[in-house]
């Protein structure tokens, strides 16, 4: 059985009917000016505003670098798309971003399905990151919580626990900051309420941090091979 929709123009020429096995729905036809051009323009506006937070980004990068050079690590936590960002950025540090060098200590707390489901089942979803912070985090570490709303309870709990342990805490949020912005030692707020634009800015900042940390660690140990900066 095919689930690919057939498109049929309705009597109202401004509407499109999507015909498939699901109930019929009526939707406005796609407008490239809105769907593509405007989205790119909105993206550029949001990411340009990050320049105003350059000193904050530099400060976070410096703390991450110091943590790794001191034998600590960077821990990441978030939900959904933010969880994917956590895994992505941890991989850039453990693997490589631009330069050949030894792996850098970083863990995404979003990846182990056995741990996540065990903690979720036994203690509740709000505890899935906090429990891992208790097990893995030390005062040498940096813990990053990513939440577009700033109100993800499990991320807030993780950062609160990390602060108790003496770790440096960082949060990435949207424009409002939410509860998370009151917890983090460093709070980066993206100037948008659009989840997609906020997530795009988060991954850009994440890449900036990985680039900085990698270059700084390589410069400290003379480990860089390949790309000249």
TORPA-4810 file (N, C-alpha, C, O; in nm, 3 decimals):
<nodes>
NODE_1_0.084_-0.119_0.000_0.000_0.000_0.000_0.088_0.124_0.000_0.179_0.136_0.082_X
NODE_2_0.062_0.217_-0.090_0.142_0.338_-0.099_0.086_0.445_-0.008_-0.035_0.465_0.000_X
NODE_3_0.178_0.515_0.062_0.137_0.626_0.147_0.180_0.760_0.087_0.170_0.864_0.152_X
NODE_4_0.228_0.755_-0.038_0.264_0.879_-0.103_0.137_0.952_-0.145_0.051_0.892_-0.209_X
NODE_5_0.124_1.081_-0.111_0.000_1.152_-0.141_-0.010_1.190_-0.287_0.091_1.215_-0.354_X
NODE_6_-0.135_1.196_-0.338_-0.163_1.255_-0.467_-0.214_1.396_-0.442_-0.290_1.418_-0.348_X
NODE_7_-0.172_1.491_-0.525_-0.216_1.629_-0.509_-0.324_1.660_-0.610_-0.309_1.630_-0.728_X
NODE_8_-0.433_1.719_-0.566_-0.541_1.756_-0.655_-0.583_1.899_-0.624_-0.604_1.933_-0.507_X
NODE_9_-0.596_1.982_-0.728_-0.637_2.120_-0.707_-0.786_2.125_-0.678_-0.867_2.070_-0.753_X
NODE_10_-0.823_2.191_-0.570_-0.962_2.206_-0.532_-1.024_2.321_-0.612_-0.953_2.397_-0.678_X
NODE_11_-1.157_2.333_-0.605_-1.220_2.446_-0.674_-1.162_2.580_-0.632_-1.148_2.670_-0.715_X
NODE_12_-1.129_2.593_-0.507_-1.061_2.713_-0.461_-0.915_2.701_-0.503_-0.842_2.620_-0.446_X
NODE_13_-0.872_2.779_-0.603_-0.740_2.763_-0.662_-0.627_2.796_-0.565_-0.510_2.767_-0.594_X
NODE_14_-0.658_2.855_-0.453_-0.555_2.890_-0.356_-0.526_2.778_-0.257_-0.438_2.791_-0.172_X
NODE_15_-0.599_2.669_-0.267_-0.581_2.559_-0.173_-0.541_2.433_-0.246_-0.572_2.416_-0.364_X
NODE_16_-0.471_2.345_-0.176_-0.431_2.215_-0.229_-0.489_2.108_-0.139_-0.484_2.120_-0.017_X
NODE_17_-0.543_2.002_-0.200_-0.593_1.889_-0.123_-0.491_1.777_-0.130_-0.448_1.737_-0.238_X
NODE_18_-0.452_1.726_-0.014_-0.361_1.613_-0.007_-0.444_1.487_0.010_-0.514_1.472_0.110_X
NODE_19_-0.437_1.395_-0.088_-0.519_1.275_-0.088_-0.429_1.156_-0.057_-0.336_1.127_-0.132_X
NODE_20_-0.455_1.089_0.053_-0.379_0.970_0.090_-0.469_0.881_0.174_-0.590_0.904_0.180_X
NODE_21_-0.413_0.782_0.239_-0.493_0.691_0.319_-0.548_0.758_0.444_-0.649_0.715_0.500_X
NODE_22_-0.480_0.863_0.489_-0.528_0.938_0.605_-0.643_1.029_0.562_-0.662_1.049_0.442_X
NODE_23_-0.719_1.084_0.655_-0.825_1.178_0.619_-0.771_1.293_0.536_-0.657_1.336_0.554_X
NODE_24_-0.853_1.343_0.445_-0.809_1.452_0.358_-0.787_1.579_0.438_-0.864_1.611_0.528_X
NODE_25_-0.679_1.651_0.403_-0.650_1.778_0.468_-0.637_1.886_0.361_-0.596_1.858_0.248_X
NODE_26_-0.672_2.008_0.398_-0.658_2.121_0.307_-0.549_2.212_0.360_-0.550_2.248_0.478_X
NODE_27_-0.455_2.250_0.273_-0.343_2.333_0.316_-0.309_2.434_0.208_-0.335_2.412_0.090_X
NODE_28_-0.252_2.546_0.251_-0.208_2.645_0.154_-0.091_2.588_0.075_-0.008_2.517_0.132_X
NODE_29_-0.082_2.617_-0.056_0.031_2.567_-0.135_0.162_2.626_-0.084_0.164_2.736_-0.029_X
NODE_30_0.272_2.554_-0.104_0.401_2.600_-0.058_0.444_2.725_-0.132_0.429_2.735_-0.254_X
NODE_31_0.496_2.821_-0.057_0.546_2.946_-0.114_0.696_2.952_-0.090_0.739_2.970_0.024_X
NODE_32_0.777_2.936_-0.195_0.922_2.936_-0.176_0.973_3.062_-0.107_1.071_3.056_-0.033_X
NODE_33_0.908_3.175_-0.131_0.952_3.300_-0.068_0.944_3.290_0.083_1.031_3.341_0.154_X
NODE_34_0.839_3.223_0.132_0.821_3.208_0.277_0.903_3.091_0.329_0.975_3.104_0.429_X
NODE_35_0.893_2.977_0.263_0.952_2.854_0.314_1.105_2.854_0.308_1.170_2.796_0.396_X
NODE_36_1.162_2.917_0.208_1.308_2.910_0.190_1.374_3.045_0.216_1.458_3.057_0.305_X
NODE_37_1.336_3.145_0.138_1.403_3.275_0.149_1.388_3.334_0.288_1.487_3.377_0.348_X
NODE_38_1.267_3.338_0.340_1.244_3.399_0.470_1.312_3.322_0.581_1.363_3.382_0.677_X
NODE_39_1.313_3.189_0.569_1.381_3.108_0.672_1.530_3.138_0.676_1.589_3.148_0.784_X
NODE_40_1.591_3.153_0.559_1.734_3.186_0.554_1.758_3.325_0.610_1.854_3.345_0.685_X
NODE_41_1.672_3.420_0.575_1.688_3.556_0.628_1.675_3.557_0.781_1.753_3.622_0.850_X
NODE_42_1.577_3.484_0.831_1.558_3.477_0.977_1.679_3.413_1.044_1.724_3.458_1.150_X
NODE_43_1.732_3.308_0.982_1.851_3.241_1.035_1.968_3.339_1.046_2.038_3.344_1.147_X
NODE_44_1.990_3.417_0.940_2.102_3.509_0.939_2.088_3.617_1.046_2.186_3.655_1.109_X
NODE_45_1.967_3.664_1.065_1.943_3.765_1.169_1.978_3.709_1.306_2.043_3.775_1.387_X
NODE_46_1.934_3.586_1.332_1.957_3.525_1.462_2.105_3.499_1.487_2.156_3.532_1.594_X
NODE_47_2.174_3.441_1.391_2.315_3.407_1.415_2.403_3.531_1.421_2.504_3.531_1.491_X
NODE_48_2.366_3.636_1.349_2.445_3.760_1.358_2.439_3.819_1.498_2.535_3.883_1.543_X
NODE_49_2.329_3.798_1.567_2.316_3.852_1.701_2.408_3.782_1.801_2.429_3.831_1.912_X
NODE_50_2.462_3.667_1.762_2.556_3.597_1.850_2.686_3.675_1.867_2.758_3.656_1.965_X
NODE_51_2.716_3.764_1.773_2.839_3.843_1.783_2.840_3.924_1.912_2.946_3.946_1.971_X
NODE_52_2.723_3.967_1.956_2.715_4.044_2.080_2.751_3.961_2.202_2.779_4.015_2.308_X
NODE_53_2.750_3.827_2.186_2.785_3.738_2.297_2.923_3.675_2.278_2.953_3.570_2.335_X
NODE_54_3.006_3.741_2.200_3.140_3.689_2.171_3.220_3.665_2.298_3.285_3.561_2.311_X
NODE_55_3.217_3.759_2.391_3.296_3.744_2.513_3.247_3.627_2.598_3.327_3.556_2.660_X
NODE_56_3.116_3.607_2.599_3.061_3.493_2.672_3.105_3.362_2.608_3.146_3.269_2.678_X
NODE_57_3.098_3.354_2.476_3.141_3.233_2.405_3.288_3.207_2.431_3.329_3.092_2.451_X
NODE_58_3.368_3.312_2.429_3.511_3.297_2.457_3.534_3.246_2.599_3.620_3.160_2.622_X
NODE_59_3.458_3.299_2.694_3.473_3.256_2.833_3.437_3.109_2.851_3.505_3.036_2.923_X
NODE_60_3.330_3.065_2.784_3.291_2.924_2.791_3.398_2.836_2.729_3.434_2.732_2.784_X
NODE_61_3.450_2.879_2.614_3.554_2.802_2.546_3.678_2.790_2.633_3.742_2.685_2.636_X
NODE_62_3.713_2.897_2.702_3.831_2.895_2.788_3.811_2.799_2.905_3.903_2.725_2.940_X
NODE_63_3.692_2.799_2.964_3.666_2.705_3.074_3.669_2.561_3.027_3.719_2.473_3.098_X
NODE_64_3.617_2.535_2.908_3.622_2.399_2.852_3.766_2.356_2.828_3.804_2.243_2.859_X
NODE_65_3.846_2.447_2.774_3.986_2.417_2.748_4.059_2.386_2.878_4.132_2.287_2.887_X
NODE_66_4.040_2.472_2.978_4.104_2.451_3.108_4.064_2.317_3.169_4.146_2.247_3.228_X
NODE_67_3.935_2.283_3.154_3.887_2.156_3.209_3.960_2.038_3.147_4.007_1.950_3.218_X
NODE_68_3.969_2.037_3.017_4.032_1.925_2.947_4.181_1.919_2.977_4.236_1.811_2.998_X
NODE_69_4.248_2.035_2.981_4.391_2.037_3.010_4.421_1.996_3.154_4.531_1.953_3.186_X
NODE_70_4.320_2.010_3.241_4.337_1.974_3.383_4.296_1.831_3.412_4.297_1.788_3.527_X
NODE_71_4.259_1.756_3.309_4.218_1.618_3.328_4.069_1.601_3.347_4.022_1.493_3.381_X
NODE_72_3.993_1.708_3.324_3.848_1.700_3.332_3.787_1.669_3.197_3.856_1.627_3.104_X
NODE_73_3.657_1.690_3.186_3.586_1.656_3.063_3.467_1.749_3.046_3.432_1.826_3.136_X
NODE_74_3.405_1.741_2.929_3.285_1.818_2.899_3.169_1.721_2.886_3.173_1.629_2.804_X
NODE_75_3.065_1.741_2.968_2.944_1.659_2.964_2.832_1.741_2.902_2.823_1.862_2.922_X
NODE_76_2.746_1.675_2.826_2.638_1.742_2.754_2.505_1.673_2.783_2.500_1.550_2.794_X
NODE_77_2.397_1.751_2.797_2.264_1.690_2.812_2.157_1.778_2.749_2.168_1.901_2.748_X
NODE_78_2.054_1.714_2.698_1.943_1.783_2.634_1.843_1.680_2.583_1.869_1.560_2.589_X
NODE_79_1.731_1.726_2.534_1.623_1.639_2.486_1.596_1.662_2.337_1.612_1.772_2.286_X
NODE_80_1.554_1.556_2.269_1.513_1.569_2.130_1.625_1.619_2.040_1.734_1.562_2.038_X
NODE_81_1.598_1.728_1.967_1.701_1.786_1.881_1.822_1.831_1.959_1.934_1.824_1.910_X
NODE_82_1.800_1.876_2.082_1.912_1.917_2.167_1.995_1.796_2.208_2.117_1.807_2.224_X
NODE_83_1.932_1.681_2.225_2.006_1.558_2.253_2.096_1.523_2.135_2.210_1.482_2.153_X
NODE_84_2.044_1.541_2.015_2.125_1.516_1.895_2.244_1.611_1.889_2.353_1.571_1.850_X
NODE_85_2.222_1.736_1.928_2.334_1.832_1.933_2.439_1.787_2.035_2.559_1.799_2.009_X
NODE_86_2.394_1.735_2.149_2.488_1.687_2.251_2.578_1.578_2.194_2.699_1.582_2.212_X
NODE_87_2.518_1.480_2.125_2.594_1.370_2.067_2.688_1.421_1.959_2.803_1.377_1.950_X
NODE_88_2.640_1.512_1.879_2.720_1.569_1.770_2.844_1.637_1.826_2.955_1.614_1.777_X
NODE_89_2.826_1.721_1.928_2.937_1.801_1.980_3.035_1.717_2.061_3.156_1.740_2.055_X
NODE_90_2.984_1.619_2.136_3.075_1.528_2.205_3.161_1.452_2.104_3.280_1.430_2.127_X
NODE_91_3.100_1.413_1.993_3.174_1.340_1.890_3.284_1.426_1.828_3.390_1.375_1.794_X
NODE_92_3.258_1.557_1.812_3.360_1.646_1.756_3.483_1.651_1.845_3.595_1.662_1.795_X
NODE_93_3.464_1.643_1.977_3.576_1.649_2.070_3.647_1.515_2.084_3.770_1.508_2.081_X
NODE_94_3.570_1.408_2.100_3.630_1.276_2.114_3.698_1.233_1.984_3.807_1.176_1.985_X
NODE_95_3.632_1.261_1.872_3.691_1.231_1.741_3.785_1.342_1.700_3.897_1.351_1.748_X
NODE_96_3.738_1.426_1.610_3.814_1.546_1.575_3.719_1.646_1.511_3.614_1.608_1.458_X
NODE_97_3.756_1.772_1.518_3.680_1.875_1.449_3.750_1.913_1.319_3.697_1.888_1.210_X
NODE_98_3.869_1.971_1.329_3.945_2.008_1.209_4.086_1.949_1.206_4.145_1.935_1.099_X
NODE_99_4.138_1.914_1.322_4.280_1.884_1.331_4.305_1.741_1.380_4.226_1.684_1.454_X
NODE_100_4.416_1.684_1.336_4.459_1.554_1.386_4.522_1.575_1.524_4.618_1.650_1.538_X
NODE_101_4.467_1.507_1.626_4.518_1.518_1.762_4.457_1.405_1.844_4.365_1.339_1.797_X
NODE_102_4.506_1.382_1.966_4.445_1.280_2.051_4.301_1.317_2.084_4.263_1.434_2.077_X
NODE_103_4.221_1.218_2.119_4.083_1.245_2.156_4.074_1.331_2.281_4.159_1.321_2.370_X
NODE_104_3.972_1.414_2.287_3.948_1.501_2.402_3.827_1.447_2.479_3.730_1.401_2.420_X
NODE_105_3.834_1.454_2.612_3.734_1.389_2.697_3.600_1.461_2.694_3.589_1.576_2.736_X
NODE_106_3.500_1.394_2.643_3.366_1.453_2.635_3.263_1.341_2.626_3.284_1.241_2.557_X
NODE_107_3.151_1.358_2.697_3.047_1.254_2.701_2.910_1.318_2.683_2.876_1.415_2.752_X
NODE_108_2.832_1.264_2.592_2.691_1.302_2.580_2.611_1.209_2.671_2.618_1.087_2.657_X
NODE_109_2.536_1.266_2.762_2.457_1.186_2.856_2.324_1.141_2.796_2.232_1.102_2.868_X
NODE_110_2.315_1.147_2.665_2.189_1.121_2.595_2.191_0.991_2.515_2.094_0.961_2.445_X
NODE_111_2.300_0.913_2.526_2.320_0.808_2.425_2.298_0.665_2.472_2.268_0.579_2.389_X
NODE_112_2.310_0.638_2.600_2.304_0.499_2.648_2.160_0.462_2.681_2.107_0.502_2.785_X
NODE_113_2.097_0.387_2.592_1.955_0.356_2.610_1.928_0.274_2.735_1.823_0.288_2.797_X
NODE_114_2.022_0.188_2.773_2.002_0.108_2.894_2.002_0.197_3.019_1.917_0.182_3.106_X
NODE_115_2.098_0.289_3.026_2.103_0.381_3.139_1.980_0.470_3.141_1.918_0.486_3.246_X
NODE_116_1.945_0.527_3.028_1.832_0.621_3.021_1.701_0.552_3.061_1.622_0.609_3.136_X
NODE_117_1.680_0.431_3.011_1.553_0.364_3.041_1.551_0.308_3.183_1.446_0.304_3.247_X
NODE_118_1.666_0.266_3.232_1.670_0.216_3.370_1.641_0.328_3.469_1.560_0.313_3.560_X
NODE_119_1.709_0.441_3.451_1.687_0.555_3.541_1.545_0.609_3.524_1.478_0.640_3.623_X
NODE_120_1.500_0.619_3.400_1.365_0.668_3.376_1.260_0.580_3.440_1.162_0.629_3.495_X
NODE_121_1.281_0.450_3.432_1.186_0.354_3.488_1.188_0.355_3.641_1.083_0.350_3.705_X
NODE_122_1.309_0.361_3.698_1.322_0.349_3.843_1.303_0.481_3.918_1.251_0.483_4.030_X
NODE_123_1.344_0.591_3.855_1.344_0.719_3.926_1.260_0.827_3.860_1.227_0.928_3.923_X
NODE_124_1.225_0.807_3.732_1.149_0.908_3.660_1.234_0.982_3.558_1.356_0.992_3.573_X
NODE_125_1.169_1.033_3.454_1.240_1.096_3.342_1.319_1.219_3.386_1.422_1.250_3.327_X
NODE_126_1.272_1.288_3.487_1.341_1.408_3.533_1.479_1.379_3.590_1.560_1.470_3.609_X
NODE_127_1.506_1.251_3.619_1.632_1.213_3.684_1.736_1.156_3.587_1.847_1.123_3.630_X
NODE_128_1.703_1.142_3.459_1.789_1.065_3.368_1.928_1.127_3.350_2.024_1.053_3.327_X
NODE_129_1.940_1.257_3.358_2.071_1.320_3.345_2.135_1.344_3.482_2.257_1.333_3.497_X
NODE_130_2.054_1.379_3.579_2.106_1.405_3.713_2.181_1.285_3.767_2.289_1.300_3.823_X
NODE_131_2.125_1.167_3.751_2.187_1.046_3.803_2.322_1.021_3.737_2.417_0.979_3.802_X
NODE_132_2.330_1.047_3.607_2.456_1.031_3.536_2.559_1.134_3.581_2.678_1.103_3.590_X
NODE_133_2.514_1.255_3.609_2.604_1.357_3.661_2.661_1.312_3.795_2.780_1.328_3.821_X
NODE_134_2.575_1.256_3.881_2.623_1.204_4.010_2.732_1.100_3.991_2.827_1.094_4.068_X
NODE_135_2.717_1.018_3.889_2.810_0.907_3.868_2.939_0.948_3.799_3.045_0.891_3.825_X
NODE_136_2.932_1.048_3.711_3.043_1.076_3.620_3.112_1.210_3.642_3.228_1.227_3.603_X
NODE_137_3.045_1.304_3.702_3.093_1.442_3.706_3.187_1.466_3.824_3.166_1.412_3.933_X
NODE_138_3.290_1.548_3.803_3.378_1.594_3.909_3.389_1.745_3.902_3.337_1.807_3.809_X
NODE_139_3.456_1.804_3.999_3.470_1.949_4.003_3.561_2.003_3.892_3.568_2.123_3.870_X
NODE_140_3.630_1.913_3.823_3.715_1.954_3.712_3.637_1.973_3.583_3.690_2.027_3.486_X
NODE_141_3.511_1.930_3.580_3.436_1.920_3.455_3.356_2.045_3.421_3.334_2.134_3.504_X
NODE_142_3.314_2.049_3.296_3.215_2.146_3.248_3.092_2.067_3.206_3.104_1.969_3.132_X
NODE_143_2.975_2.108_3.253_2.849_2.042_3.217_2.764_2.140_3.139_2.735_2.250_3.186_X
NODE_144_2.724_2.099_3.019_2.645_2.184_2.930_2.503_2.130_2.920_2.483_2.013_2.886_X
NODE_145_2.405_2.214_2.950_2.265_2.179_2.933_2.205_2.258_2.819_2.216_2.380_2.815_X
NODE_146_2.140_2.188_2.727_2.082_2.253_2.608_1.931_2.237_2.611_1.880_2.125_2.618_X
NODE_147_1.860_2.349_2.606_1.713_2.347_2.608_1.662_2.473_2.541_1.689_2.584_2.588_X
NODE_148_1.589_2.459_2.432_1.541_2.578_2.362_1.445_2.658_2.448_1.443_2.781_2.440_X
NODE_149_1.366_2.591_2.529_1.271_2.661_2.618_1.339_2.709_2.745_1.298_2.808_2.805_X
NODE_150_1.443_2.636_2.786_1.507_2.665_2.914_1.435_2.604_3.032_1.472_2.628_3.147_X
NODE_151_1.332_2.525_3.005_1.250_2.471_3.113_1.246_2.319_3.119_1.159_2.262_3.184_X
NODE_152_1.340_2.253_3.052_1.345_2.107_3.058_1.388_2.066_3.198_1.501_2.093_3.240_X
NODE_153_1.299_2.000_3.270_1.325_1.971_3.411_1.446_1.879_3.430_1.522_1.894_3.525_X
NODE_154_1.462_1.783_3.339_1.575_1.691_3.356_1.709_1.761_3.333_1.809_1.725_3.394_X
NODE_155_1.711_1.859_3.245_1.833_1.935_3.221_1.861_2.028_3.340_1.975_2.039_3.384_X
NODE_156_1.758_2.093_3.389_1.775_2.179_3.507_1.828_2.098_3.626_1.917_2.144_3.697_X
NODE_157_1.773_1.979_3.647_1.817_1.894_3.758_1.963_1.856_3.743_2.037_1.852_3.841_X
NODE_158_2.005_1.827_3.621_2.143_1.788_3.596_2.239_1.902_3.629_2.342_1.880_3.692_X
NODE_159_2.205_2.023_3.587_2.293_2.136_3.613_2.297_2.172_3.761_2.402_2.211_3.813_X
NODE_160_2.185_2.160_3.829_2.184_2.183_3.973_2.276_2.084_4.045_2.350_2.121_4.136_X
NODE_161_2.270_1.959_4.003_2.356_1.856_4.063_2.503_1.884_4.031_2.589_1.869_4.117_X
NODE_162_2.530_1.926_3.909_2.668_1.956_3.870_2.724_2.071_3.953_2.841_2.069_3.992_X
NODE_163_2.641_2.170_3.981_2.687_2.282_4.063_2.719_2.236_4.205_2.816_2.283_4.265_X
NODE_164_2.639_2.145_4.257_2.667_2.091_4.391_2.803_2.023_4.395_2.872_2.026_4.497_X
NODE_165_2.840_1.961_4.285_2.967_1.888_4.277_3.085_1.979_4.247_3.200_1.935_4.247_X
NODE_166_3.057_2.106_4.221_3.163_2.202_4.194_3.203_2.216_4.050_3.301_2.283_4.020_X
NODE_167_3.129_2.155_3.958_3.159_2.167_3.816_3.112_2.304_3.764_3.027_2.368_3.824_X
NODE_168_3.170_2.346_3.653_3.128_2.469_3.587_3.011_2.436_3.496_3.020_2.343_3.416_X
NODE_169_2.902_2.510_3.506_2.781_2.477_3.430_2.751_2.582_3.324_2.767_2.702_3.346_X
NODE_170_2.708_2.533_3.209_2.677_2.617_3.094_2.539_2.581_3.043_2.505_2.463_3.038_X
NODE_171_2.459_2.680_3.006_2.330_2.649_2.944_2.315_2.723_2.812_2.355_2.839_2.799_X
NODE_172_2.257_2.655_2.716_2.216_2.712_2.588_2.064_2.714_2.587_2.001_2.609_2.604_X
NODE_173_2.003_2.830_2.567_1.858_2.840_2.566_1.812_2.930_2.453_1.892_2.978_2.372_X
NODE_174_1.679_2.953_2.448_1.623_3.053_2.361_1.621_3.188_2.431_1.687_3.206_2.534_X
NODE_175_1.546_3.281_2.377_1.552_3.419_2.422_1.507_3.437_2.566_1.559_3.523_2.636_X
NODE_176_1.411_3.357_2.612_1.357_3.375_2.747_1.449_3.317_2.855_1.446_3.362_2.969_X
NODE_177_1.528_3.219_2.820_1.620_3.160_2.917_1.556_3.056_3.006_1.618_2.954_3.036_X
NODE_178_1.432_3.081_3.049_1.362_2.987_3.135_1.433_2.966_3.268_1.518_3.046_3.307_X
NODE_179_1.398_2.859_3.336_1.459_2.827_3.465_1.608_2.796_3.451_1.687_2.823_3.542_X
NODE_180_1.645_2.740_3.336_1.783_2.697_3.318_1.880_2.814_3.325_1.991_2.799_3.378_X
NODE_181_1.840_2.929_3.273_1.929_3.045_3.270_1.962_3.096_3.410_2.061_3.167_3.428_X
NODE_182_1.878_3.062_3.508_1.905_3.104_3.646_1.998_3.007_3.718_2.043_3.034_3.829_X
NODE_183_2.026_2.893_3.654_2.108_2.789_3.716_2.251_2.792_3.665_2.345_2.778_3.743_X
NODE_184_2.268_2.810_3.535_2.400_2.799_3.474_2.496_2.908_3.520_2.456_3.022_3.541_X
NODE_185_2.623_2.872_3.534_2.726_2.971_3.561_2.743_3.062_3.440_2.775_3.181_3.455_X
NODE_186_2.723_3.008_3.322_2.726_3.085_3.198_2.602_3.050_3.117_2.576_2.932_3.091_X
NODE_187_2.526_3.151_3.079_2.400_3.126_3.008_2.400_3.198_2.874_2.405_3.321_2.866_X
NODE_188_2.395_3.118_2.768_2.389_3.173_2.634_2.244_3.167_2.585_2.188_3.059_2.568_X
NODE_189_2.184_3.283_2.564_2.045_3.292_2.520_2.042_3.337_2.375_2.093_3.443_2.340_X
NODE_190_1.982_3.255_2.291_1.967_3.289_2.149_1.846_3.378_2.133_1.738_3.348_2.184_X
NODE_191_1.862_3.488_2.061_1.758_3.590_2.051_1.649_3.550_1.952_1.631_3.614_1.848_X
NODE_192_1.576_3.444_1.985_1.465_3.399_1.901_1.373_3.310_1.984_1.416_3.245_2.079_X
NODE_193_1.245_3.308_1.945_1.150_3.214_2.005_1.117_3.100_1.909_1.037_3.012_1.942_X
NODE_194_1.177_3.102_1.792_1.156_2.998_1.692_1.251_2.882_1.721_1.373_2.898_1.713_X
NODE_195_1.196_2.768_1.755_1.278_2.654_1.797_1.383_2.618_1.692_1.498_2.591_1.727_X
NODE_196_1.346_2.617_1.567_1.440_2.579_1.461_1.557_2.676_1.454_1.673_2.634_1.445_X
NODE_197_1.529_2.806_1.460_1.636_2.906_1.455_1.725_2.898_1.578_1.846_2.915_1.569_X
NODE_198_1.665_2.872_1.694_1.743_2.859_1.818_1.838_2.740_1.807_1.955_2.751_1.842_X
NODE_199_1.787_2.627_1.758_1.871_2.508_1.745_1.986_2.530_1.647_2.097_2.483_1.669_X
NODE_200_1.958_2.603_1.540_2.064_2.633_1.443_2.174_2.717_1.506_2.293_2.696_1.479_X
NODE_201_2.135_2.813_1.590_2.235_2.894_1.659_2.312_2.812_1.761_2.433_2.831_1.778_X
NODE_202_2.244_2.721_1.829_2.312_2.636_1.927_2.423_2.554_1.862_2.534_2.546_1.916_X
NODE_203_2.395_2.494_1.747_2.498_2.410_1.686_2.612_2.495_1.632_2.726_2.449_1.629_X
NODE_204_2.584_2.617_1.588_2.691_2.707_1.546_2.783_2.739_1.664_2.905_2.731_1.651_X
NODE_205_2.725_2.776_1.777_2.805_2.804_1.895_2.882_2.679_1.937_2.999_2.688_1.976_X
NODE_206_2.818_2.563_1.931_2.887_2.439_1.964_3.009_2.416_1.877_3.114_2.375_1.926_X
NODE_207_2.996_2.443_1.748_3.110_2.428_1.658_3.219_2.529_1.690_3.338_2.496_1.684_X
NODE_208_3.181_2.652_1.724_3.280_2.752_1.763_3.358_2.705_1.886_3.480_2.720_1.892_X
NODE_209_3.287_2.649_1.982_3.352_2.600_2.104_3.448_2.485_2.073_3.560_2.481_2.122_X
NODE_210_3.402_2.391_1.991_3.488_2.278_1.954_3.614_2.325_1.881_3.724_2.274_1.906_X
NODE_211_3.598_2.421_1.793_3.712_2.473_1.717_3.812_2.539_1.812_3.933_2.516_1.802_X
NODE_212_3.761_2.622_1.903_3.846_2.692_2.000_3.920_2.591_2.089_4.042_2.598_2.103_X
NODE_213_3.845_2.499_2.148_3.904_2.404_2.242_4.010_2.319_2.172_4.120_2.300_2.225_X
NODE_214_3.977_2.270_2.055_4.071_2.187_1.981_4.200_2.262_1.951_4.309_2.210_1.973_X
NODE_215_4.187_2.384_1.901_4.305_2.462_1.867_4.387_2.496_1.991_4.510_2.490_1.988_X
NODE_216_4.319_2.532_2.100_4.389_2.569_2.223_4.462_2.450_2.283_4.576_2.463_2.328_X
NODE_217_4.398_2.334_2.284_4.463_2.214_2.338_4.581_2.174_2.252_4.687_2.138_2.304_X
NODE_218_4.564_2.180_2.123_4.674_2.146_2.033_4.791_2.243_2.051_4.906_2.200_2.053_X
NODE_219_4.762_2.371_2.063_4.868_2.470_2.082_4.940_2.447_2.214_5.062_2.466_2.222_X
NODE_220_4.869_2.406_2.315_4.930_2.383_2.445_5.024_2.263_2.444_5.129_2.264_2.508_X
NODE_221_4.985_2.159_2.369_5.066_2.037_2.369_5.146_2.016_2.242_5.218_1.917_2.230_X
NODE_222_5.135_2.109_2.149_5.205_2.094_2.022_5.161_1.972_1.945_5.241_1.907_1.879_X
NODE_223_5.028_1.939_1.954_4.980_1.813_1.897_4.919_1.827_1.758_4.890_1.727_1.693_X
NODE_224_4.899_1.950_1.713_4.829_1.969_1.587_4.915_1.922_1.469_5.035_1.950_1.462_X
NODE_225_4.851_1.850_1.377_4.916_1.810_1.253_4.817_1.839_1.142_4.701_1.799_1.148_X
NODE_226_4.864_1.906_1.041_4.773_1.930_0.930_4.738_2.077_0.917_4.821_2.158_0.877_X
NODE_227_4.614_2.110_0.950_4.564_2.243_0.920_4.641_2.352_0.994_4.662_2.344_1.115_X
NODE_228_4.683_2.452_0.920_4.747_2.569_0.977_4.644_2.677_0.993_4.563_2.699_0.903_X
NODE_229_4.646_2.746_1.106_4.545_2.850_1.133_4.611_2.986_1.138_4.543_3.087_1.160_X
</nodes>
